[in-house]
Amino acid sequence: MTNQNTSRRNFIRNTSLGLSALALSPVFAKLAMAKPGKKLGIALVGLGYYSSGQLAPALQHTNNCYLAGIVTGTPSKAVDWAKKYNIPEKNIYNYQNFDEIAKNPDIDIVYVVLPVFMHKEYTIRAAKAGKHVICEKPMALNAKDCEEMIAACKKANRLLSIGYRLHFEPHTMELMRLGQKQVFGKVTTIDTGNGFTYNGDPNAWRLKKAMAGGGGLMDMGIYSIQGSRYTLGQEPIAVKASQEKTRPDFFKEVDETVYWELKFPGGQKVNGKSSYNHDWGYLKVQAEKGSFQLEPAYGYGGIDGLINGKPMTYPQIIQQAAQMDDFAACVARNVQSRVPGEEGLKDMRVVDAIYRSLDSGKWETVG
């Protein structure tokens, strides 16, 4: 594990209860029982922290799918993973022979967990190999790449989903219901922020624009954008953004802290922010007749919420397990996931518009 992951990992640990403390909730149980019969095989492409610390452990708690294979460029990782998870040699691939996965009936789904600049290539290659695909967030470097990924999966008649685990998290699902169903009347304001203090390797891929597409906005801001969108169930039409950079020697190529205002058709006042230099993680909503919020809002566990000042009482779940089980059920039934490729595209259209606004200093149209 490289140093660049350390600060990010510590941030997540600080907002997480960890897998060992997470209980399987009724919501998770319902998802897990959605598809009886054969478990579908998932191959993880890229064995960095998210695969090793979250996805692989979560796959030990799934009912509809299991860890069937891996793709890695590091032979020592292949040996360690094969031993730890009992993965047969025939289900282990590298980046040179990846396309041979097409011949492997054990693998139904490929989960792309690579640096952002590689998402497009391996999503398209997986689809061409006849595999359904989950792509980690952010979906791609820009909206145009997202469109190509969606088109490739449709051409191959394969399902594509984005790793938006929070759509399966009970507190978040309740917040969506409250906002979209206007339980307390029309939402009037949203304030949301997500970030952590990055003190990792200054040469890490996350700090290279060509590899990451951007900095805190791409990595952490995507959650704030999502939070605004799924609270309202609407798509923003314009954005105006600004930024600050207090550590320019460290964040030479990418954004550090970005602030934005989103304009929605309903006229709500929506403010968001992202950072690689502030520890944020909240989503606060004011409606005509009440308020509700999540804080922590975006971590791997320990999501907490209030409705009109009273605590939400939903259990914690293994978010990634619920997410992957749901997609496996979708594949088995040949139905679209609630977080399809189009969901990632919508977020990247907003991200692209934010970067345009940072350059122009003006309101920019989303889309």
Rosetta blueprint (number, residue, H / E / L):
1 M L
2 T L
3 N H
4 Q H
5 N H
6 T H
7 S H
8 R H
9 R H
10 N H
11 F H
12 I H
13 R H
14 N H
15 T L
16 S L
17 L L
18 G L
19 L H
20 S H
21 A H
22 L L
23 A L
24 L L
25 S L
26 P H
27 V H
28 F H
29 A H
30 K H
31 L H
32 A H
33 M L
34 A L
35 K L
36 P L
37 G L
38 K L
39 K L
40 L E
41 G E
42 I E
43 A E
44 L E
45 V E
46 G L
47 L L
48 G L
49 Y H
50 Y H
51 S H
52 S H
53 G H
54 Q H
55 L H
56 A H
57 P H
58 A H
59 L H
60 Q H
61 H H
62 T L
63 N L
64 N L
65 C E
66 Y E
67 L E
68 A E
69 G E
70 I E
71 V E
72 T L
73 G L
74 T L
75 P H
76 S H
77 K H
78 A H
79 V H
80 D H
81 W H
82 A H
83 K H
84 K H
85 Y H
86 N L
87 I L
88 P L
89 E H
90 K H
91 N H
92 I E
93 Y E
94 N L
95 Y L
96 Q L
97 N L
98 F H
99 D H
100 E H
101 I H
102 A H
103 K H
104 N L
105 P L
106 D L
107 I L
108 D L
109 I E
110 V E
111 Y E
112 V E
113 V L
114 L L
115 P L
116 V H
117 F H
118 M H
119 H H
120 K H
121 E H
122 Y H
123 T H
124 I H
125 R H
126 A H
127 A H
128 K H
129 A L
130 G L
131 K L
132 H E
133 V E
134 I E
135 C E
136 E L
137 K L
138 P L
139 M L
140 A L
141 L L
142 N L
143 A H
144 K H
145 D H
146 C H
147 E H
148 E H
149 M H
150 I H
151 A H
152 A H
153 C H
154 K H
155 K H
156 A L
157 N L
158 R L
159 L L
160 L E
161 S E
162 I E
163 G L
164 Y L
165 R H
166 L H
167 H H
168 F H
169 E L
170 P H
171 H H
172 T H
173 M H
174 E H
175 L H
176 M H
177 R H
178 L H
179 G H
180 Q H
181 K L
182 Q L
183 V L
184 F L
185 G L
186 K L
187 V E
188 T E
189 T E
190 I E
191 D E
192 T E
193 G E
194 N E
195 G E
196 F E
197 T E
198 Y L
199 N L
200 G L
201 D L
202 P L
203 N L
204 A L
205 W H
206 R H
207 L H
208 K L
209 K H
210 A H
211 M H
212 A H
213 G L
214 G L
215 G L
216 G H
217 L H
218 M H
219 D H
220 M H
221 G H
222 I H
223 Y H
224 S H
225 I H
226 Q H
227 G H
228 S H
229 R H
230 Y H
231 T H
232 L H
233 G L
234 Q L
235 E L
236 P L
237 I L
238 A E
239 V E
240 K E
241 A E
242 S E
243 Q E
244 E E
245 K L
246 T L
247 R L
248 P L
249 D L
250 F L
251 F L
252 K L
253 E L
254 V L
255 D L
256 E L
257 T E
258 V E
259 Y E
260 W E
261 E E
262 L E
263 K E
264 F L
265 P L
266 G L
267 G L
268 Q L
269 K E
270 V E
271 N E
272 G E
273 K E
274 S E
275 S E
276 Y L
277 N E
278 H E
279 D E
280 W E
281 G E
282 Y E
283 L E
284 K E
285 V E
286 Q E
287 A E
288 E L
289 K L
290 G E
291 S E
292 F E
293 Q E
294 L E
295 E L
296 P L
297 A L
298 Y L
299 G L
300 Y L
301 G L
302 G L
303 I L
304 D L
305 G E
306 L E
307 I E
308 N L
309 G L
310 K E
311 P E
312 M L
313 T L
314 Y L
315 P L
316 Q L
317 I L
318 I L
319 Q H
320 Q H
321 A H
322 A H
323 Q H
324 M H
325 D H
326 D H
327 F H
328 A H
329 A H
330 C H
331 V H
332 A H
333 R H
334 N L
335 V L
336 Q L
337 S L
338 R L
339 V L
340 P E
341 G H
342 E H
343 E H
344 G H
345 L H
346 K H
347 D H
348 M H
349 R H
350 V H
351 V H
352 D H
353 A H
354 I H
355 Y H
356 R H
357 S H
358 L H
359 D H
360 S H
361 G L
362 K L
363 W L
364 E E
365 T E
366 V L
367 G L
